[in-house]
Amino acid sequence: MFSSASLITAALAFLTSVRAQQTVYGQCGGTGWTGATTCQSGYTLYYSQCLPGASTTVKPSTTTSNPSTTTSKPSTTTSVASPTSTPGVNYWFSFGDSYTTTGFNVTTGPLPSVGNPLGNPPYPGYTGGGGVNWVDVLTIQYNKTTLLTWNYAYGGATIDASLVTPYEPTVLSLTDQVNSFLNTGAKKPAAAPWTSADTLFSFWIGINDIGNSYGNGGNRSAFSVTLLNAYFNLVQEVYSAGGRNFLFVNVPPMDRSPLMLAEPTSAQALEKSVIADFNTRLAANVNTFQAANSGVKTWLYDSNAAFTTILNSPQTYGFADATSYGNANSFWGRLSP
């Protein structure tokens, strides 16, 4: 099955930026110091050390005066505020479809915690490919931080069921997923006292929207605009809840999946064109979203290009070919890797 390790590059960029900030009681400056020089959110830089407290900075004065023969020691009594997040812990709220889901249920528990960073179900969860997926490996393997992942993604999801009907009425659309987040994780419960600085939000959606509608006729570009308007209205709600770090993943070349290869070449070509248009508009929406909202950092991962590179030379990456599915050395399932 497809190893999704390459997808983590953009997410790692965010996690690296968090690691560049010092944790509580850590050194954060001073003569000869070459490490982190800012404190994680919720801590105070006090004479080159990060202490619990408000986000103010206390540094030695740069004004010099004649030395005094009397030395005044700082008081041993300090009044500090409680940190707003758990020291050294980062958070990830993910949304999407079968490419992302691990079967997490926010209402049943257990919730993600140190020692069980994906919460429920047991690792690797219920994934679209039947094994580990990119959320699994990024949470468990490809990071050097304590990362707690709340994965709201649901297999078969579309952006909004009123726009594109999913394969079952019980499927939780992106709209449902974000609403679930707003009613749970967004409230910063004891299990996830996240901050804007230590949290990543990811969205990989659109595969089923296109797969379920590309052949419906009409103006497909106009419909992509409708889908993306609904998509980014939801992203905006996450921003309003405090999200500032956003990873977006575009739609891979589903026209080359075994499911589509069984269809006429005209259908494959049509889906390919719809995907290309959607991805172009997605990139534009990401840029517009970042420009319109202060403090936002965005990453856009081009899964379409990554998949295409592998499918054009599958043996280079350890796969038998670009078309078979379901075997140990196959890239594909029937629709998903």
MARDRENVO-755163 format. One record per residue (C-alpha): residue number from 1; residue in one letter; x negated, y, z. Coordinates in Angstrom, 2 decimals. Last residue first. Example, Ala and Ser with C-alpha at 12.3 -4.5 7.8 and 13.67 -1.06 7.14 Angstrom:
2
{timi 2 's' {-13.67 -1.06 7.14}}
{timi 1 'a' {-12.30 -4.50 7.80}}
***
This chain:
337
{timi 337 'p' {3.99 4.14 -1.68}}
{timi 336 's' {7.60 5.14 -2.36}}
{timi 335 'l' {10.07 4.15 -5.05}}
{timi 334 'r' {9.65 0.41 -5.51}}
{timi 333 'g' {6.76 0.14 -3.07}}
{timi 332 'w' {3.86 1.53 -4.92}}
{timi 331 'f' {0.07 1.51 -4.84}}
{timi 330 's' {-0.11 -2.26 -5.04}}
{timi 329 'n' {-2.99 -4.22 -3.51}}
{timi 328 'a' {-0.93 -5.98 -0.83}}
{timi 327 'n' {2.00 -6.47 -3.18}}
{timi 326 'g' {5.31 -4.59 -3.20}}
{timi 325 'y' {4.87 -2.77 -6.46}}
{timi 324 's' {3.30 -3.02 -9.89}}
{timi 323 't' {2.96 0.06 -12.11}}
{timi 322 'a' {-0.29 1.96 -11.58}}
{timi 321 'd' {-2.63 -1.03 -11.37}}
{timi 320 'a' {-4.40 -3.36 -8.95}}
{timi 319 'f' {-5.22 -0.71 -6.36}}
{timi 318 'g' {-8.62 -0.13 -4.76}}
{timi 317 'y' {-9.01 3.60 -5.36}}
{timi 316 't' {-11.06 3.34 -8.54}}
{timi 315 'q' {-8.74 0.53 -9.62}}
{timi 314 'p' {-5.83 3.00 -9.72}}
{timi 313 's' {-7.35 5.40 -12.27}}
{timi 312 'n' {-4.55 7.57 -13.69}}
{timi 311 'l' {-2.26 6.58 -10.82}}
{timi 310 'i' {-4.78 7.83 -8.26}}
{timi 309 't' {-5.26 11.24 -9.88}}
{timi 308 't' {-1.52 11.55 -10.47}}
{timi 307 'f' {-0.77 10.85 -6.81}}
{timi 306 'a' {-3.14 13.62 -5.70}}
{timi 305 'a' {-1.81 16.09 -8.29}}
{timi 304 'n' {1.80 15.50 -7.26}}
{timi 303 's' {0.88 15.52 -3.58}}
{timi 302 'd' {-0.23 19.14 -3.91}}
{timi 301 'y' {-0.45 20.22 -0.26}}
{timi 300 'l' {0.75 23.74 0.47}}
{timi 299 'w' {-0.64 25.29 3.66}}
{timi 298 't' {0.93 28.27 5.39}}
{timi 297 'k' {-0.06 30.65 8.18}}
{timi 296 'v' {2.57 33.07 9.44}}
{timi 295 'g' {1.86 35.95 11.82}}
{timi 294 's' {4.28 38.35 10.20}}
{timi 293 'n' {6.99 37.05 7.91}}
{timi 292 'a' {7.74 38.33 4.40}}
{timi 291 'a' {4.37 37.56 2.81}}
{timi 290 'q' {4.33 34.00 4.14}}
{timi 289 'f' {7.85 33.27 2.92}}
{timi 288 't' {7.14 34.76 -0.51}}
{timi 287 'n' {4.02 32.64 -0.93}}
{timi 286 'v' {5.85 29.47 0.11}}
{timi 285 'n' {8.73 30.34 -2.20}}
{timi 284 'a' {6.37 30.72 -5.16}}
{timi 283 'a' {4.81 27.32 -4.45}}
{timi 282 'l' {8.28 25.75 -4.23}}
{timi 281 'r' {9.24 27.34 -7.55}}
{timi 280 't' {6.35 25.65 -9.31}}
{timi 279 'n' {7.15 22.38 -7.55}}
{timi 278 'f' {10.81 22.50 -8.57}}
{timi 277 'd' {9.94 23.21 -12.22}}
{timi 276 'a' {7.44 20.36 -12.36}}
{timi 275 'i' {9.88 17.96 -10.69}}
{timi 274 'v' {12.64 18.87 -13.17}}
{timi 273 's' {10.26 18.31 -16.10}}
{timi 272 'k' {9.17 14.90 -14.78}}
{timi 271 'e' {12.80 13.89 -14.22}}
{timi 270 'l' {13.63 14.68 -17.83}}
{timi 269 'a' {10.60 12.83 -19.18}}
{timi 268 'q' {11.43 9.72 -17.16}}
{timi 267 'a' {15.04 9.84 -18.32}}
{timi 266 's' {13.92 10.10 -21.96}}
{timi 265 't' {11.54 7.19 -21.42}}
{timi 264 'p' {14.51 4.99 -20.59}}
{timi 263 'e' {14.68 3.68 -17.00}}
{timi 262 'a' {12.71 0.74 -15.57}}
{timi 261 'l' {9.70 3.04 -15.23}}
{timi 260 'm' {11.89 5.14 -12.94}}
{timi 259 'l' {12.13 2.52 -10.19}}
{timi 258 'p' {8.51 1.49 -10.73}}
{timi 257 's' {7.48 5.08 -9.88}}
{timi 256 'r' {5.94 7.22 -12.63}}
{timi 255 'd' {8.83 9.71 -12.85}}
{timi 254 'm' {8.41 10.05 -9.09}}
{timi 253 'p' {5.35 12.19 -9.75}}
{timi 252 'p' {5.04 13.62 -6.21}}
{timi 251 'v' {7.26 16.43 -4.88}}
{timi 250 'n' {5.45 19.19 -2.98}}
{timi 249 'v' {4.14 19.13 0.57}}
{timi 248 'f' {4.55 22.14 2.86}}
{timi 247 'l' {2.56 22.76 6.04}}
{timi 246 'f' {3.67 25.62 8.28}}
{timi 245 'n' {2.01 27.36 11.23}}
{timi 244 'r' {4.08 30.19 12.77}}
{timi 243 'g' {7.11 28.52 14.33}}
{timi 242 'g' {8.74 30.55 17.11}}
{timi 241 'a' {12.46 29.74 16.84}}
{timi 240 's' {12.87 32.48 14.24}}
{timi 239 'y' {10.22 30.72 12.14}}
{timi 238 'v' {12.21 27.49 12.40}}
{timi 237 'e' {15.29 29.36 11.23}}
{timi 236 'q' {13.29 30.75 8.30}}
{timi 235 'v' {12.33 27.22 7.29}}
{timi 234 'l' {16.05 26.40 7.19}}
{timi 233 'n' {16.80 29.36 4.91}}
{timi 232 'f' {13.78 28.15 2.98}}
{timi 231 'y' {15.38 24.85 2.04}}
{timi 230 'a' {18.80 26.32 1.22}}
{timi 229 'n' {17.18 28.81 -1.14}}
{timi 228 'l' {15.02 25.99 -2.49}}
{timi 227 'l' {18.04 23.90 -3.43}}
{timi 226 't' {19.83 26.79 -5.13}}
{timi 225 'v' {16.69 27.75 -7.05}}
{timi 224 's' {16.27 24.13 -8.13}}
{timi 223 'f' {19.88 24.27 -9.33}}
{timi 222 'a' {19.09 27.26 -11.52}}
{timi 221 's' {16.16 25.37 -13.01}}
{timi 220 'r' {18.38 22.33 -13.66}}
{timi 219 'n' {20.92 24.32 -15.67}}
{timi 218 'g' {23.71 21.84 -16.29}}
{timi 217 'g' {23.34 18.10 -16.55}}
{timi 216 'n' {23.59 15.61 -13.70}}
{timi 215 'g' {20.51 13.65 -14.72}}
{timi 214 'y' {18.11 15.24 -12.23}}
{timi 213 's' {20.60 14.80 -9.36}}
{timi 212 'n' {19.80 11.86 -7.09}}
{timi 211 'g' {16.08 11.69 -7.85}}
{timi 210 'i' {15.71 15.45 -7.64}}
{timi 209 'd' {17.30 15.86 -4.23}}
{timi 208 'n' {15.78 12.53 -3.19}}
{timi 207 'i' {12.22 13.76 -3.68}}
{timi 206 'g' {12.93 17.29 -2.43}}
{timi 205 'i' {11.43 17.16 1.05}}
{timi 204 'w' {8.04 17.15 2.74}}
{timi 203 'f' {8.15 19.83 5.44}}
{timi 202 's' {5.61 20.27 8.23}}
{timi 201 'f' {5.64 22.42 11.38}}
{timi 200 'l' {2.39 22.76 13.34}}
{timi 199 't' {2.09 23.84 16.98}}
{timi 198 'd' {-0.66 25.24 19.21}}
{timi 197 'a' {-0.39 28.94 18.38}}
{timi 196 's' {3.39 29.31 18.28}}
{timi 195 't' {3.61 27.67 21.69}}
{timi 194 'w' {4.74 24.24 22.76}}
{timi 193 'p' {6.15 23.20 26.13}}
{timi 192 'a' {7.07 19.78 24.70}}
{timi 191 'a' {8.10 17.17 27.28}}
{timi 190 'a' {9.28 19.85 29.72}}
{timi 189 'p' {11.62 21.15 27.04}}
{timi 188 'k' {10.60 23.91 24.63}}
{timi 187 'k' {14.12 24.82 23.45}}
{timi 186 'a' {12.98 24.36 19.86}}
{timi 185 'g' {12.45 20.66 20.58}}
{timi 184 't' {16.11 19.96 21.28}}
{timi 183 'n' {19.03 21.93 19.83}}
{timi 182 'l' {16.97 23.78 17.23}}
{timi 181 'f' {15.24 20.51 16.33}}
{timi 180 's' {18.56 18.77 15.74}}
{timi 179 'n' {19.67 21.69 13.56}}
{timi 178 'v' {16.43 21.33 11.61}}
{timi 177 'q' {17.05 17.62 11.07}}
{timi 176 'd' {20.69 18.08 10.09}}
{timi 175 't' {19.80 20.69 7.47}}
{timi 174 'l' {16.95 18.48 6.26}}
{timi 173 's' {19.60 15.81 5.73}}
{timi 172 'l' {20.36 13.06 8.24}}
{timi 171 'v' {21.60 9.99 6.39}}
{timi 170 't' {24.88 8.64 7.80}}
{timi 169 'p' {26.79 9.42 4.60}}
{timi 168 'e' {24.60 6.94 2.70}}
{timi 167 'y' {22.71 7.40 -0.60}}
{timi 166 'p' {22.38 11.13 0.00}}
{timi 165 't' {24.75 13.64 -1.62}}
{timi 164 'v' {22.98 16.62 -3.15}}
{timi 163 'l' {24.31 20.12 -2.44}}
{timi 162 's' {26.69 19.40 0.46}}
{timi 161 'a' {24.20 16.85 1.81}}
{timi 160 'd' {21.61 19.60 2.26}}
{timi 159 'i' {17.88 19.19 1.70}}
{timi 158 't' {18.14 15.50 0.89}}
{timi 157 'a' {17.21 12.70 3.25}}
{timi 156 'g' {16.89 9.08 2.12}}
{timi 155 'g' {14.83 8.06 5.15}}
{timi 154 'y' {14.98 10.54 8.03}}
{timi 153 'a' {12.33 13.00 9.21}}
{timi 152 'y' {12.68 14.40 12.77}}
{timi 151 'n' {9.13 13.43 13.76}}
{timi 150 'w' {8.22 14.95 17.12}}
{timi 149 't' {4.46 14.44 17.20}}
{timi 148 'l' {2.24 14.95 20.25}}
{timi 147 'l' {-1.39 15.61 19.32}}
{timi 146 't' {-4.21 15.26 21.82}}
{timi 145 't' {-7.10 16.42 19.70}}
{timi 144 'k' {-9.80 14.75 17.66}}
{timi 143 'n' {-7.67 13.96 14.65}}
{timi 142 'y' {-7.42 11.31 11.97}}
{timi 141 'q' {-6.35 8.26 13.97}}
{timi 140 'i' {-3.17 8.45 16.02}}
{timi 139 't' {-1.23 11.53 14.92}}
{timi 138 'l' {-2.74 11.85 11.46}}
{timi 137 'v' {-2.54 8.12 10.83}}
{timi 136 'd' {1.08 7.78 11.90}}
{timi 135 'v' {2.32 10.90 10.12}}
{timi 134 'w' {0.63 9.76 6.92}}
{timi 133 'n' {2.29 6.36 6.95}}
{timi 132 'v' {1.56 3.10 8.74}}
{timi 131 'g' {3.34 0.01 7.48}}
{timi 130 'g' {6.78 -0.83 6.04}}
{timi 129 'g' {6.51 1.60 3.15}}
{timi 128 'g' {9.44 3.79 4.16}}
{timi 127 't' {8.44 3.71 7.81}}
{timi 126 'y' {10.11 2.30 10.92}}
{timi 125 'g' {7.65 2.91 13.75}}
{timi 124 'p' {3.88 2.56 13.61}}
{timi 123 'y' {3.81 2.49 16.60}}
{timi 122 'p' {6.67 1.70 18.99}}
{timi 121 'p' {9.95 3.54 18.29}}
{timi 120 'n' {9.82 6.05 19.93}}
{timi 119 'g' {7.40 8.57 21.37}}
{timi 118 'l' {4.84 9.39 18.70}}
{timi 117 'p' {2.10 10.51 21.11}}
{timi 116 'n' {2.47 7.62 23.56}}
{timi 115 'g' {-0.59 7.98 25.81}}
{timi 114 'v' {0.05 11.70 26.30}}
{timi 113 's' {3.74 12.06 25.60}}
{timi 112 'p' {6.21 11.85 22.74}}
{timi 111 'l' {9.79 11.24 23.91}}
{timi 110 'p' {10.95 7.83 25.09}}
{timi 109 'g' {13.58 8.38 24.07}}
{timi 108 't' {17.19 7.95 23.02}}
{timi 107 't' {18.20 11.45 21.90}}
{timi 106 'v' {15.15 12.45 19.85}}
{timi 105 'n' {15.24 9.30 17.73}}
{timi 104 'f' {12.01 8.70 15.80}}
{timi 103 'g' {12.34 6.27 12.89}}
{timi 102 't' {8.82 6.83 11.54}}
{timi 101 't' {9.95 9.08 8.73}}
{timi 100 't' {7.55 10.89 6.41}}
{timi 99 'y' {7.79 9.36 2.93}}
{timi 98 's' {11.29 8.14 3.81}}
{timi 97 'd' {12.54 11.74 4.11}}
{timi 96 'g' {11.38 15.05 5.56}}
{timi 95 'f' {10.74 17.05 8.72}}
{timi 94 's' {7.77 17.12 11.08}}
{timi 93 'f' {7.30 18.91 14.40}}
{timi 92 'w' {3.67 18.71 15.50}}
{timi 91 'y' {2.33 19.69 18.90}}
{timi 90 'n' {-1.12 20.32 20.35}}
{timi 89 'v' {-2.34 19.43 23.84}}
{timi 88 'g' {-5.61 20.66 25.36}}
{timi 87 'p' {-3.98 22.44 28.28}}
{timi 86 't' {-0.20 21.87 28.50}}
{timi 85 's' {1.63 25.01 27.50}}
{timi 84 't' {2.79 28.31 28.99}}
{timi 83 'p' {0.10 28.37 31.64}}
{timi 82 's' {1.28 29.42 35.10}}
{timi 81 'a' {0.56 33.02 36.03}}
{timi 80 'v' {-2.41 34.09 38.08}}
{timi 79 's' {-2.97 35.85 41.39}}
{timi 78 't' {-6.58 35.58 42.48}}
{timi 77 't' {-7.93 35.49 46.02}}
{timi 76 't' {-11.70 35.05 46.19}}
{timi 75 's' {-12.18 38.77 45.74}}
{timi 74 'p' {-15.09 39.79 43.58}}
{timi 73 'k' {-18.32 40.53 45.41}}
{timi 72 's' {-19.42 44.12 45.96}}
{timi 71 't' {-23.15 44.54 46.02}}
{timi 70 't' {-24.64 47.50 47.87}}
{timi 69 't' {-28.02 48.79 46.75}}
{timi 68 's' {-26.29 50.33 43.78}}
{timi 67 'p' {-27.65 50.21 40.28}}
{timi 66 'n' {-27.45 53.43 38.31}}
{timi 65 's' {-24.69 53.24 35.75}}
{timi 64 't' {-23.97 51.40 32.52}}
{timi 63 't' {-20.74 51.43 30.53}}
{timi 62 't' {-20.16 48.22 28.51}}
{timi 61 's' {-17.87 46.90 31.22}}
{timi 60 'p' {-17.83 43.14 31.72}}
{timi 59 'k' {-14.88 41.46 30.02}}
{timi 58 'v' {-11.27 40.93 31.07}}
{timi 57 't' {-8.87 39.89 28.33}}
{timi 56 't' {-5.11 39.65 28.71}}
{timi 55 's' {-2.98 36.71 27.65}}
{timi 54 'a' {-1.45 36.09 31.05}}
{timi 53 'g' {-2.92 33.57 33.42}}
{timi 52 'p' {-4.91 30.39 33.80}}
{timi 51 'l' {-8.63 31.08 33.38}}
{timi 50 'c' {-10.86 30.95 30.32}}
{timi 49 'q' {-14.44 31.93 31.18}}
{timi 48 's' {-16.73 34.56 29.68}}
{timi 47 'y' {-16.03 37.23 32.34}}
{timi 46 'y' {-12.29 36.57 32.44}}
{timi 45 'l' {-10.69 35.51 29.15}}
{timi 44 't' {-7.12 34.81 30.27}}
{timi 43 'y' {-5.09 31.72 29.37}}
{timi 42 'g' {-1.57 31.22 27.99}}
{timi 41 's' {-2.56 30.72 24.36}}
{timi 40 'q' {-5.95 29.07 23.93}}
{timi 39 'c' {-8.92 31.24 24.79}}
{timi 38 't' {-11.21 33.04 22.36}}
{timi 37 't' {-14.99 32.92 21.97}}
{timi 36 'a' {-15.46 29.24 21.11}}
{timi 35 'g' {-19.06 28.01 21.06}}
{timi 34 't' {-22.38 29.71 20.33}}
{timi 33 'w' {-23.23 31.11 23.79}}
{timi 32 'g' {-26.71 32.69 23.92}}
{timi 31 't' {-25.60 35.41 26.33}}
{timi 30 'g' {-21.97 34.99 27.31}}
{timi 29 'g' {-18.78 33.73 25.75}}
{timi 28 'c' {-15.84 31.38 26.27}}
{timi 27 'q' {-16.93 28.85 28.87}}
{timi 26 'g' {-14.09 26.46 29.72}}
{timi 25 'y' {-11.88 26.87 32.79}}
{timi 24 'v' {-8.72 26.34 30.67}}
{timi 23 't' {-9.30 25.41 27.03}}
{timi 22 'q' {-11.40 27.28 24.48}}
{timi 21 'q' {-10.14 28.09 20.99}}
{timi 20 'a' {-11.85 26.57 17.95}}
{timi 19 'r' {-9.82 23.39 18.55}}
{timi 18 'v' {-6.72 25.27 17.41}}
{timi 17 's' {-8.34 26.25 14.13}}
{timi 16 't' {-9.40 22.65 13.59}}
{timi 15 'l' {-5.82 21.50 14.08}}
{timi 14 'f' {-4.61 23.87 11.38}}
{timi 13 'a' {-7.22 22.76 8.86}}
{timi 12 'l' {-6.47 19.17 9.83}}
{timi 11 'a' {-2.92 19.66 8.59}}
{timi 10 'a' {-4.20 20.71 5.18}}
{timi 9 't' {-6.57 17.76 4.89}}
{timi 8 'i' {-4.06 15.18 6.15}}
{timi 7 'l' {-2.76 14.24 2.73}}
{timi 6 's' {-5.97 12.42 1.79}}
{timi 5 'a' {-5.30 9.83 4.50}}
{timi 4 's' {-2.12 8.67 2.76}}
{timi 3 's' {-3.28 5.11 2.11}}
{timi 2 'f' {-1.03 3.60 -0.55}}
{timi 1 'm' {0.00 0.00 0.00}}
***
